[in-house]
Amino acid sequence: MAKEIKAEEFDYNVFKTIGKDWLLLTAAAGDKINAMTASWGGMGVMWNKNVAFLFLRPQRYTKELLDQTDGLTISVFDEQYRKMMNYFGTACGRDEDKITKSGLTKFESDGRMFYGDARITMFCKKLYAQEMKPECFIDMESKEKWYPEQDYHTMYVVEIERILINE
């Protein structure tokens, strides 16, 4: 059963949650919906709001949908869902309905889709978006390593409005 907690009660290690467990970002625009795996980002406080920092490459279908809407959900799953998370990170939502194909239990709240199978769900609202620029890199090694195609991420700052924990 899911329990709502305040952001101040979120006592999970964000380095593990984001970098090792991975996130599933879900965005919808009109009748289109898609989800993608993310393992880069952060959480903190900005403008006196509890926020997450997300990074999406320009070719991602979820980015296209996120740019057309004001919100999204961020979900975290247990290790038993690793194969499914790999699928969400490699298949393209333009070509298939990944969410239906995954078999996840879908729910909707506040116009945002979330999953009964997720261990953690964050309901978020976009606050800011900015494309990363090559001239802003200080660490040229990272620029060369991660952007050989020059497909720089867009950074999103999203307010975490609600958090559900599945117990």
C-alpha positions as CSV (number, residue, x, y, z in Angstrom):
1,M,0.0,0.0,0.0
2,A,1.4,3.4,-1.0
3,K,2.0,6.0,1.7
4,E,2.5,9.7,0.9
5,I,5.5,11.3,2.6
6,K,7.0,14.8,2.7
7,A,10.2,15.5,0.8
8,E,11.9,16.1,4.1
9,E,11.1,12.5,5.1
10,F,12.8,11.1,2.0
11,D,15.7,9.4,3.5
12,Y,17.0,7.3,0.6
13,N,20.6,7.6,-0.7
14,V,20.2,9.7,-3.9
15,F,23.5,8.5,-5.3
16,K,22.2,4.9,-5.1
17,T,18.6,5.7,-6.0
18,I,19.6,7.7,-9.2
19,G,22.9,6.1,-10.2
20,K,22.4,2.5,-9.3
21,D,18.6,1.8,-9.0
22,W,17.8,4.2,-11.9
23,L,14.8,6.4,-12.4
24,L,11.9,5.9,-14.8
25,L,10.7,9.2,-16.1
26,T,7.1,9.3,-17.5
27,A,5.6,12.2,-19.4
28,A,2.3,12.5,-21.3
29,A,1.1,15.1,-23.9
30,G,-2.4,14.7,-25.2
31,D,-3.0,11.0,-25.8
32,K,0.7,10.2,-26.1
33,I,2.7,8.9,-23.2
34,N,6.2,7.5,-22.8
35,A,8.7,6.5,-20.2
36,M,12.5,6.3,-20.3
37,T,15.2,5.2,-17.9
38,A,17.5,7.8,-16.4
39,S,20.6,7.4,-14.3
40,W,21.9,10.9,-14.3
41,G,20.4,13.7,-12.2
42,G,20.1,15.0,-8.7
43,M,17.9,16.2,-5.9
44,G,18.1,19.2,-3.7
45,V,16.6,22.6,-2.9
46,M,16.3,25.5,-5.3
47,W,14.2,28.6,-5.1
48,N,13.0,27.3,-1.7
49,K,11.5,24.3,-3.4
50,N,12.3,20.6,-3.2
51,V,13.5,19.8,-6.6
52,A,15.0,17.1,-8.9
53,F,17.5,17.8,-11.7
54,L,16.9,15.7,-14.8
55,F,18.9,15.5,-18.0
56,L,17.4,14.3,-21.3
57,R,19.0,14.0,-24.7
58,P,17.3,15.8,-27.7
59,Q,16.5,12.5,-29.5
60,R,14.5,11.0,-26.7
61,Y,10.8,10.7,-27.3
62,T,10.1,11.3,-23.6
63,K,11.8,14.7,-24.0
64,E,9.5,15.6,-26.9
65,L,6.5,14.9,-24.7
66,L,7.9,16.6,-21.6
67,D,8.5,19.7,-23.6
68,Q,4.7,19.8,-24.4
69,T,3.5,19.4,-20.8
70,D,4.1,20.9,-17.3
71,G,4.7,17.7,-15.3
72,L,6.0,14.2,-15.1
73,T,6.5,11.3,-12.7
74,I,9.8,9.9,-11.5
75,S,9.5,6.3,-10.4
76,V,12.1,4.0,-8.7
77,F,11.7,0.2,-8.9
78,D,13.2,-2.7,-6.9
79,E,16.0,-4.8,-8.4
80,Q,13.6,-7.4,-9.7
81,Y,12.6,-4.9,-12.3
82,R,16.1,-4.4,-13.7
83,K,15.3,-6.2,-17.0
84,M,12.2,-4.0,-17.5
85,M,14.3,-0.9,-16.7
86,N,16.8,-1.9,-19.4
87,Y,14.0,-2.3,-21.9
88,F,12.7,1.2,-21.1
89,G,16.3,2.5,-21.7
90,T,16.8,0.8,-25.1
91,A,13.4,0.6,-26.8
92,C,11.9,3.7,-28.5
93,G,8.4,4.8,-27.5
94,R,7.8,6.3,-31.0
95,D,7.9,2.7,-32.3
96,E,6.0,0.8,-29.7
97,D,3.9,1.2,-26.5
98,K,6.6,0.4,-24.0
99,I,4.3,1.0,-21.0
100,T,1.6,-1.4,-22.1
101,K,4.2,-3.9,-23.2
102,S,6.0,-3.8,-19.9
103,G,2.9,-5.0,-18.0
104,L,3.3,-2.5,-15.3
105,T,0.2,-1.6,-13.2
106,K,-0.8,1.9,-14.4
107,F,-2.6,4.6,-12.4
108,E,-3.3,8.2,-13.0
109,S,-3.4,11.1,-10.5
110,D,-3.3,14.8,-11.1
111,G,-3.1,14.1,-14.9
112,R,0.1,12.1,-14.4
113,M,0.7,8.4,-14.9
114,F,2.3,6.4,-12.2
115,Y,2.9,2.7,-11.5
116,G,1.6,0.5,-8.6
117,D,4.8,-1.6,-9.0
118,A,7.1,1.3,-8.2
119,R,8.9,1.5,-4.8
120,I,9.0,5.3,-5.0
121,T,7.0,7.7,-7.1
122,M,7.5,11.5,-7.3
123,F,5.0,13.7,-8.9
124,C,6.8,16.7,-10.4
125,K,6.2,20.0,-12.1
126,K,8.6,21.6,-14.5
127,L,10.2,24.8,-13.3
128,Y,13.1,25.4,-15.6
129,A,14.7,23.9,-18.7
130,Q,18.0,24.8,-20.4
131,E,20.0,23.1,-23.1
132,M,23.6,22.3,-22.2
133,K,26.0,24.3,-24.3
134,P,29.4,23.1,-25.5
135,E,31.1,26.4,-24.6
136,C,30.1,26.0,-21.0
137,F,32.1,22.9,-20.3
138,I,35.0,23.3,-18.1
139,D,35.9,19.6,-18.0
140,M,36.7,18.9,-21.7
141,E,37.3,15.2,-21.0
142,S,33.6,14.8,-20.0
143,K,32.5,16.8,-23.0
144,E,34.5,14.6,-25.4
145,K,33.6,11.3,-23.7
146,W,29.9,11.8,-23.3
147,Y,29.0,14.0,-26.3
148,P,30.9,12.6,-29.4
149,E,27.7,13.3,-31.4
150,Q,27.3,16.7,-29.8
151,D,23.8,15.7,-28.7
152,Y,23.9,17.7,-25.5
153,H,21.3,17.1,-22.8
154,T,18.6,19.5,-21.8
155,M,18.6,20.1,-18.0
156,Y,15.2,20.3,-16.3
157,V,14.6,21.5,-12.8
158,V,11.4,20.0,-11.6
159,E,9.6,20.7,-8.3
160,I,8.8,17.5,-6.3
161,E,5.1,18.1,-5.4
162,R,4.3,14.7,-3.9
163,I,6.2,11.5,-3.0
164,L,4.5,8.1,-2.7
165,I,6.4,5.2,-1.0
166,N,5.1,1.7,-1.7
167,E,5.4,-0.4,1.5
